[in-house]
Amino acid sequence: MEKAVLTSPHVGVGVADPVIDRLVDDLWLAHAEIDLSARSEPLRGAAYRYAARIAEVTRGEHAEVSALRGLQVQFFDAAYDDMWPGQRRAAGIPSSRDES
């Protein structure tokens, strides 16, 4: 979905696109899977914020596409922490903790 948002000239400009509509539906289904299987609230929250921003950009409600990167990093950090609590990430893998 993020790739479609970043590459499609029609996303966010009010043009009906059945492919994009289907991807948005798939995005929310994927979010529901994460919400149901996540062990931690931080992952649930990060997944929701990331999905919601992608959907907003797709509908043209939020113009700042670059904001997706930060939410993506937060989502992946939360997913890593949820799957491997207490373990440090390997060197060379960027995380939001590297930016602070």
Sequence and secondary structure as in RCSB ss.txt:
>XXXX:A:sequence
MEKAVLTSPHVGVGVADPVIDRLVDDLWLAHAEIDLSARSEPLRGAAYRYAARIAEVTRGEHAEVSALRGLQVQF
FDAAYDDMWPGQRRAAGIPSSRDES
>XXXX:A:secstr
 HHHHHH TTTTTT   HHHHHHHHHHHHHHHHHHHH SSHHHHHHHHHHHHHHHHHHHTS   TTHHHHHHHHH
HHHHHHHHSTT    TT   HHHH 
